[in-house]
Every structure is written in C-alpha cells, then in structure tokens.
Amino acid sequence: MSEATRAAKTVNGIVIDDTFAEAFGMSGTGIIITADSMKWARIAATVATGFGTSVIGCGAECGIDRELKPEETPDGRPGVRILIFGFSPDALVPQVKNRIGQCVLTSPGSACYSGLEAPAKLGLGKAPRFFGDGFQTAKKLGASRYWRVPVMDGEFVIEEETGVTTDAVGGGNLLIVGNDRAGLLETAEAAVDAIAKIDDVITPFPGGIVRSGSKVGSKYKGMFASSNDAFCPTLRGTVKSELGPDTLAVLEIVIDGLTSKSVADAMRAGLKAVTDGGTKRGVTRVTAGNYGGKLGQHHYHLKDLI
C-alpha cells in the first residue's frame, strides 16, 4: 500500500493513516491510595502498579490515573487514584489482593479506598484485613465498611470493597513513525503527557511508551505474541514491511480506559500532541495497530480523531 493510498490526511506535514486502532473489552477497577504526603501516596501507587504493562505476561495492566487533592479523598489527605485492568472481574481479584497487600499495606502511612462507583463490587480489604491476625476491627459508615488493621506505625485503614466495571477497554493505540529517534521519543513523551490529563485512562507501559509492539502468535510453541516485524526498521527488506525507506524508529502508545469514550478522548489528545509539534522532531507518520477488525470489539479510526 502506498503512502498516498494509506493516508487519510496530512496534518502539519505528518501523514495520518486511514486505519483504526483495534481494542478489546476488559474489566477495570479504580483504587484510591492516600498517605501523609503526596510523595508517599505516589510511592505506594507506583509500586502497586509495577509489572503491569500487559495482560499477556503481567496478569493485569495497571497505572496511575491522577493525583488527588486532600479535599478529593475520603480521609482528607493527599492521594493517588490507580486503575487496574484485566480480562474479567475474577482475574482482577488476585491482582488487587496481591498488589494492595504487598505494596500499599506495607507503605508508611498509607490507606486505601474505593476509587470507582459501580453496581458490581470487588473485594479490596477483604483479604488484607487478615494480616491483622484477629486484631483487625471493622466500622460501617453509610453503605461502606472499613477495616482498621494494626501495623507498626499505627493502623492501616482500607475500605472493604471497590467498584468494578466490565465496560472497560484495553488496547487503544497510536503508532508514531519517524526518522529521528530522539525527536520521536520527545514527541511520544508529549503525547503521553497530553493523555495523562484525560481522566479514567492509563498508559500502562514504561513511561507510557512501548517499543516492542507485538503481533498475535509466534513461530515458537507457547508464545502468544511476538515482535511486530512489519514495523521493525531492521527487518525492512526481509519481511513485508509497513515502513518507508527513511524510517529509523517506531514508538507505540497503548491506552486503557474505564469507558470507550475515555479511550477515544485520550487517543484524540495524544494524536493532537503529535501533530502539533512532531514534524519539527522528525515525525513523518501516525498509524495504529489492528488485527483486521476480527478480534477486538472497539475500533478507533484515526480520521475521526483528527
């Protein structure tokens, strides 16, 4: 397919492919983590969302949604809202249990509360409360039950349940193509910063950016995914490549959201950030990853997001 055939539009000198990002239905939950300072709330949130890039190998896709002011949190302290995504509510149960128990319960001054209002519920404090070894106590305030677990710096307060939705979406994406690796990374960083301003979404890969875009399947038994060879510059001429002769690198931004709208809003914000300044940094093209529309229920057409 030629550049002219593939292009839906050129914006500020950057070719926008006439294609779509194909994303999947997922389950998602939100959790609020508070502490005595924003520094420690963010530390607990960062550790709790670690090793959460892809359900292919991590069990869950996780990230920080946003920081919360004291007036926005249940206990009036600085807080951070994290989002955790998996294939089903059942798949989220061990992820929440282990991440909260190992990374938030252990963090100085931390507390943990529901971060999503939804009819369906997921256990949040039901498992960590047993760390109290019988000394934990419960108190119900309104419709919510809270647990107080004794720890060495006082008490760990955790709400019993948080909301869970099955309307979440995972795998919205932008593939940014360029002829300058440093400029491409700078552009991708700007796009991630723009996406971070959108509520209810995360970009789960390191710094929000992934260089190892994947395709379904592999020549090796037991591998569910493998390198997206069509977008690897070093394989141009060896495989059927999607890249022009001047391309030096491709970086991908993957987006998960609690709703389809939030993913679309995030992709729109990211795409605008790329087209606003990317041409000065060697960005030549934006495209998206899909599987021909046969696997994912959600299709985000780039031409509709410009």
Order of alpha helices (4+ residues) and beta strands (2+ residues): alpha-beta-beta-beta-alpha-beta-beta-alpha-beta-beta-beta-beta-beta-beta-alpha-beta-beta-beta-beta-alpha-beta-beta
